Amino acid sequence: MRFEAYVTGYSYWDNTPPGSSAISNGVVHDEASGIGTYADPITLAVGHSIINGKDILDYPPGTRFYFPYLKKYVMVEDTCGDGDTPQDGPCHSGYEGHPWLDLYVDGKDVSRSASTNCMNSITDVHTVIQNPALTYAVVAGSLSETGCEIF
């Protein structure tokens, strides 16, 4: 399924907790990572709700997407939004009618400012493909390692 989503980035430097690659719902990875191939997708954080003490993600863990503008496969493995009521935050409510998807750009091997520049460069409304075929073109490598190249 192809649709428009508001894509942002998060890094090693601004993760929760900061300076870590911790994730909440690992499927392929134990920590945020990935090189963007179908077999090794980049970790994606999505909005979530806490209802009656149960944490419910907007997309189930393991949901794959393909981001054509980055030539990367990604997978839901983390949550975006903190606190007792994350459903009240922008990650769950979306941006201007678009779902919000927060992509891990890595950054542990580059400066905080380089990570921030990468996050800023990928942030916008973009076409994404949910449950994609495994045949799309890929430029393998973490976003920070590949210079956050946009196609």
Contacts in CASP RR format, 6 or more apart in sequence:
PFRMAT RR
TARGET T0000
AUTHOR 0000-0000-0000
METHOD contacts of the structure
MODEL  1
MRFEAYVTGYSYWDNTPPGSSAISNGVVHDEASGIGTYADPITLAVGHSI
INGKDILDYPPGTRFYFPYLKKYVMVEDTCGDGDTPQDGPCHSGYEGHPW
LDLYVDGKDVSRSASTNCMNSITDVHTVIQNPALTYAVVAGSLSETGCEI
F
1 129 0 8 1.000
1 130 0 8 1.000
1 131 0 8 1.000
2 127 0 8 1.000
2 128 0 8 1.000
2 129 0 8 1.000
2 130 0 8 1.000
3 99 0 8 1.000
3 127 0 8 1.000
3 128 0 8 1.000
3 130 0 8 1.000
4 98 0 8 1.000
4 125 0 8 1.000
4 126 0 8 1.000
4 127 0 8 1.000
4 128 0 8 1.000
5 98 0 8 1.000
5 99 0 8 1.000
5 100 0 8 1.000
5 101 0 8 1.000
5 125 0 8 1.000
5 126 0 8 1.000
5 128 0 8 1.000
6 94 0 8 1.000
6 95 0 8 1.000
6 96 0 8 1.000
6 98 0 8 1.000
6 99 0 8 1.000
6 100 0 8 1.000
6 101 0 8 1.000
6 124 0 8 1.000
6 125 0 8 1.000
7 67 0 8 1.000
7 101 0 8 1.000
7 102 0 8 1.000
7 103 0 8 1.000
7 122 0 8 1.000
7 123 0 8 1.000
7 124 0 8 1.000
7 125 0 8 1.000
7 126 0 8 1.000
7 128 0 8 1.000
8 100 0 8 1.000
8 101 0 8 1.000
8 102 0 8 1.000
8 103 0 8 1.000
8 119 0 8 1.000
8 122 0 8 1.000
8 123 0 8 1.000
9 102 0 8 1.000
9 103 0 8 1.000
9 104 0 8 1.000
9 105 0 8 1.000
9 118 0 8 1.000
9 119 0 8 1.000
9 122 0 8 1.000
9 123 0 8 1.000
10 45 0 8 1.000
10 80 0 8 1.000
10 102 0 8 1.000
10 103 0 8 1.000
10 104 0 8 1.000
10 105 0 8 1.000
10 119 0 8 1.000
11 104 0 8 1.000
11 105 0 8 1.000
11 106 0 8 1.000
11 107 0 8 1.000
11 112 0 8 1.000
11 115 0 8 1.000
11 116 0 8 1.000
11 118 0 8 1.000
11 119 0 8 1.000
11 144 0 8 1.000
12 19 0 8 1.000
12 20 0 8 1.000
12 21 0 8 1.000
12 32 0 8 1.000
12 106 0 8 1.000
12 107 0 8 1.000
12 108 0 8 1.000
12 115 0 8 1.000
13 19 0 8 1.000
13 107 0 8 1.000
13 112 0 8 1.000
13 115 0 8 1.000
13 116 0 8 1.000
14 115 0 8 1.000
15 21 0 8 1.000
15 22 0 8 1.000
15 32 0 8 1.000
15 104 0 8 1.000
16 22 0 8 1.000
16 82 0 8 1.000
19 108 0 8 1.000
20 31 0 8 1.000
21 31 0 8 1.000
21 32 0 8 1.000
21 33 0 8 1.000
21 104 0 8 1.000
21 108 0 8 1.000
22 31 0 8 1.000
22 32 0 8 1.000
23 29 0 8 1.000
23 30 0 8 1.000
23 31 0 8 1.000
23 32 0 8 1.000
23 43 0 8 1.000
23 45 0 8 1.000
23 77 0 8 1.000
23 78 0 8 1.000
24 55 0 8 1.000
24 77 0 8 1.000
24 78 0 8 1.000
24 79 0 8 1.000
25 57 0 8 1.000
25 61 0 8 1.000
25 62 0 8 1.000
25 76 0 8 1.000
25 77 0 8 1.000
25 78 0 8 1.000
25 79 0 8 1.000
26 43 0 8 1.000
26 61 0 8 1.000
26 77 0 8 1.000
26 78 0 8 1.000
27 61 0 8 1.000
27 62 0 8 1.000
27 75 0 8 1.000
27 76 0 8 1.000
27 77 0 8 1.000
28 34 0 8 1.000
28 40 0 8 1.000
28 41 0 8 1.000
28 62 0 8 1.000
28 75 0 8 1.000
28 77 0 8 1.000
29 43 0 8 1.000
29 77 0 8 1.000
32 43 0 8 1.000
32 77 0 8 1.000
32 78 0 8 1.000
32 104 0 8 1.000
32 106 0 8 1.000
33 42 0 8 1.000
33 43 0 8 1.000
33 104 0 8 1.000
33 106 0 8 1.000
33 142 0 8 1.000
34 40 0 8 1.000
34 41 0 8 1.000
34 42 0 8 1.000
34 43 0 8 1.000
34 104 0 8 1.000
34 106 0 8 1.000
34 141 0 8 1.000
34 142 0 8 1.000
35 42 0 8 1.000
35 140 0 8 1.000
35 141 0 8 1.000
35 142 0 8 1.000
36 42 0 8 1.000
36 72 0 8 1.000
36 73 0 8 1.000
36 74 0 8 1.000
36 138 0 8 1.000
36 140 0 8 1.000
36 141 0 8 1.000
37 73 0 8 1.000
37 138 0 8 1.000
37 140 0 8 1.000
38 64 0 8 1.000
38 73 0 8 1.000
38 134 0 8 1.000
38 138 0 8 1.000
41 64 0 8 1.000
41 72 0 8 1.000
41 73 0 8 1.000
41 74 0 8 1.000
41 75 0 8 1.000
42 72 0 8 1.000
42 73 0 8 1.000
42 74 0 8 1.000
42 75 0 8 1.000
42 103 0 8 1.000
42 104 0 8 1.000
42 142 0 8 1.000
42 143 0 8 1.000
43 74 0 8 1.000
43 75 0 8 1.000
43 77 0 8 1.000
43 78 0 8 1.000
43 103 0 8 1.000
43 104 0 8 1.000
44 65 0 8 1.000
44 74 0 8 1.000
44 75 0 8 1.000
44 76 0 8 1.000
44 77 0 8 1.000
44 78 0 8 1.000
44 101 0 8 1.000
44 102 0 8 1.000
44 103 0 8 1.000
44 104 0 8 1.000
45 76 0 8 1.000
45 77 0 8 1.000
45 78 0 8 1.000
45 79 0 8 1.000
45 80 0 8 1.000
45 81 0 8 1.000
45 91 0 8 1.000
45 101 0 8 1.000
45 102 0 8 1.000
45 103 0 8 1.000
45 104 0 8 1.000
46 57 0 8 1.000
46 58 0 8 1.000
46 59 0 8 1.000
46 76 0 8 1.000
46 78 0 8 1.000
46 79 0 8 1.000
46 80 0 8 1.000
46 91 0 8 1.000
46 99 0 8 1.000
46 100 0 8 1.000
46 101 0 8 1.000
46 102 0 8 1.000
47 57 0 8 1.000
47 58 0 8 1.000
47 79 0 8 1.000
47 80 0 8 1.000
47 81 0 8 1.000
47 86 0 8 1.000
47 91 0 8 1.000
47 92 0 8 1.000
47 100 0 8 1.000
47 102 0 8 1.000
48 55 0 8 1.000
48 56 0 8 1.000
48 57 0 8 1.000
48 58 0 8 1.000
48 79 0 8 1.000
48 80 0 8 1.000
48 81 0 8 1.000
48 86 0 8 1.000
48 87 0 8 1.000
48 91 0 8 1.000
48 92 0 8 1.000
49 55 0 8 1.000
49 56 0 8 1.000
49 58 0 8 1.000
49 86 0 8 1.000
49 87 0 8 1.000
49 92 0 8 1.000
50 56 0 8 1.000
50 84 0 8 1.000
50 85 0 8 1.000
50 86 0 8 1.000
50 87 0 8 1.000
51 87 0 8 1.000
55 79 0 8 1.000
57 76 0 8 1.000
57 79 0 8 1.000
58 92 0 8 1.000
58 99 0 8 1.000
59 76 0 8 1.000
59 130 0 8 1.000
60 76 0 8 1.000
61 76 0 8 1.000
61 77 0 8 1.000
62 75 0 8 1.000
62 76 0 8 1.000
62 77 0 8 1.000
63 75 0 8 1.000
63 76 0 8 1.000
63 130 0 8 1.000
63 131 0 8 1.000
64 73 0 8 1.000
64 74 0 8 1.000
64 75 0 8 1.000
64 130 0 8 1.000
64 131 0 8 1.000
64 132 0 8 1.000
65 73 0 8 1.000
65 74 0 8 1.000
65 75 0 8 1.000
65 76 0 8 1.000
65 101 0 8 1.000
65 128 0 8 1.000
65 129 0 8 1.000
65 130 0 8 1.000
65 132 0 8 1.000
66 72 0 8 1.000
66 73 0 8 1.000
66 74 0 8 1.000
66 128 0 8 1.000
66 129 0 8 1.000
66 132 0 8 1.000
66 136 0 8 1.000
67 73 0 8 1.000
67 74 0 8 1.000
67 103 0 8 1.000
67 126 0 8 1.000
67 128 0 8 1.000
67 129 0 8 1.000
68 126 0 8 1.000
68 127 0 8 1.000
68 128 0 8 1.000
68 129 0 8 1.000
68 136 0 8 1.000
68 151 0 8 1.000
69 126 0 8 1.000
69 127 0 8 1.000
69 150 0 8 1.000
69 151 0 8 1.000
70 103 0 8 1.000
70 122 0 8 1.000
70 139 0 8 1.000
70 143 0 8 1.000
70 149 0 8 1.000
70 150 0 8 1.000
70 151 0 8 1.000
71 136 0 8 1.000
71 137 0 8 1.000
71 138 0 8 1.000
71 139 0 8 1.000
71 151 0 8 1.000
72 138 0 8 1.000
72 139 0 8 1.000
72 143 0 8 1.000
73 132 0 8 1.000
73 136 0 8 1.000
73 138 0 8 1.000
74 101 0 8 1.000
74 103 0 8 1.000
78 102 0 8 1.000
78 104 0 8 1.000
79 86 0 8 1.000
79 91 0 8 1.000
80 86 0 8 1.000
80 91 0 8 1.000
80 100 0 8 1.000
80 102 0 8 1.000
81 89 0 8 1.000
81 91 0 8 1.000
81 92 0 8 1.000
86 92 0 8 1.000
87 93 0 8 1.000
90 100 0 8 1.000
91 100 0 8 1.000
91 102 0 8 1.000
92 100 0 8 1.000
93 100 0 8 1.000
94 100 0 8 1.000
95 125 0 8 1.000
96 125 0 8 1.000
98 125 0 8 1.000
101 128 0 8 1.000
103 122 0 8 1.000
103 143 0 8 1.000
104 143 0 8 1.000
105 115 0 8 1.000
105 118 0 8 1.000
105 119 0 8 1.000
105 122 0 8 1.000
105 142 0 8 1.000
105 143 0 8 1.000
105 144 0 8 1.000
105 148 0 8 1.000
106 115 0 8 1.000
106 142 0 8 1.000
106 143 0 8 1.000
106 144 0 8 1.000
106 145 0 8 1.000
107 114 0 8 1.000
107 115 0 8 1.000
107 118 0 8 1.000
107 142 0 8 1.000
107 144 0 8 1.000
109 144 0 8 1.000
109 145 0 8 1.000
110 118 0 8 1.000
110 144 0 8 1.000
114 144 0 8 1.000
115 144 0 8 1.000
117 148 0 8 1.000
118 143 0 8 1.000
118 144 0 8 1.000
118 147 0 8 1.000
118 148 0 8 1.000
121 148 0 8 1.000
121 150 0 8 1.000
122 143 0 8 1.000
122 148 0 8 1.000
122 150 0 8 1.000
129 136 0 8 1.000
139 146 0 8 1.000
139 149 0 8 1.000
139 151 0 8 1.000
140 146 0 8 1.000
END
